[in-house]
Amino acid sequence: MISLTSPVETWAHRLPAGIKLAALSGLTVTLFLTDRPGALGAALLAVFGLYLSGGPVFLRQGLRHLRMLWPFLLLIALWHGATGQWQAGLVIALRLLTALALANVVTMTSRLTDMIAVLTCLLAPLRGMGLQTRAVELAIAMVLRFTPMLTENGRRLAMSWRARSPRRPSWRIVMPMVALALDDADHVAEALRARGGILNDRDAGKD
Amino acid sequence: MSVDLRDVGVSLDGQRVLHAISASLTEPRIGIVGRNGSGKSTLARVIAGLIEPDQGQARIGGQDMARDRRAALAAVGIIFQNPDHQIIFPTVIEEIAFGLTQQGLGRDEAQNAARAILARFGKAHWEAAATYALSQGQKQLLCLMTVLAMRPRTIVMDEPFSGLDIPTRMQIARHLSCIDAQLVLITHDPEQVRGFDRILWLDGGRLVADGPPDAVLPAFRQRMEDWGNGDDLAHLAG
């Protein structure tokens, strides 16, 4: 499953997504106002406190999401170690970790629908200019819906390959995967059309 | 409410798929039977307004479903054979609410109506579930709830039971039996439409029989068994 929203209900789940996103932007900018490792370390501790307030399961899940950051942190450490700028490296690493940990809290505590609602709000000026924004919202939802399905298509093709070949699946399953994806796209287009397609203008005011 | 087909003809990729189909469907339960490739699915899409016939007319309640998509949203819903081809959204509630916002409901109204239909089916706890993680039968039920939430007067179902096990099929069929809307069910299996009001039999894109199940289904079954004993898989189309 691709959803990153935590099933553990925390107090932060009940805050409106718009406020969380605004706070995230504000706090991230604030992180760039200081170069003191002490201040940034304190900020990181505060964010860690946010995770703690969500309980142990929430904390563990959050740390798992952040684990993918370690190659970047390692690269920063190596680079700044090599050039002898320890303090600068520490500042960058702390800032990166704090900002992403904070963003991750917002992701984990906001439902996709609410995020899309915020986006719809922000795109309102474009709608005022007569541009269609419904497609953007739809596109985000559809990426989330179909990414697992595309992965599954690939797995199925690989399995079908292995059933008839002693060797590992090669680049030759790429074309059939593309063909399947195009075929799926046709079906989804039909499903969208069955439910009215992208009907924008008349309903835009109600969103 | 009636589905009116007048001399409907459709060509896809240069192949004639439907020939001069005419019928006025007013009965609450209509079955369309035929073999694979007989044009059933194409006819289902014509009725739902997803394919515009290149000859003749297809209308529901006097309106052209292919031209007037807004009218079509209120008049007709379609359920495809493969629910994976139908589900557009990552969560159950979004999937159901989408059609309702398309019909002009506000975001909150749509969410409430979606919750109401989930509750009606005793599936309130599905709300936040990932559509991808549902079983095949659950996906098919979700498609049904999605379409029912939009309250169409006619629901077209294209082989809704294929690939479902017997208990799942029975449960879905039970849900179908309590639907108020007119039901047009496409199938190759005469058993599934035995209790219906009227059966259309399509073969090679033509309407070969049209009448009550007692008059049409025995002949259909006999013909299928006769063909089953032969070897017409040998013929290539085109």
Interface residues (C-beta under 8 A of the other chain):
Chain A: M1 I2 S3 R111 L112 T113 A117 L138 A141 M142 L144 R145 P148 M149 D184 H187 V188 E190 A191 L192 R193 A194 R195 G196 G197 L199 R202 D203 K206 D207
Chain B: R45 A48 L50 R69 R70 A72 L73 G77 I78 F80 N82 D84 H85 Q86 I87 I88 F89 P90 T91 I93 E94 F98 G99 T101 Q102 Q103 G104 L105 G106 R107 A128 A130 T131 Y132 A133 M150
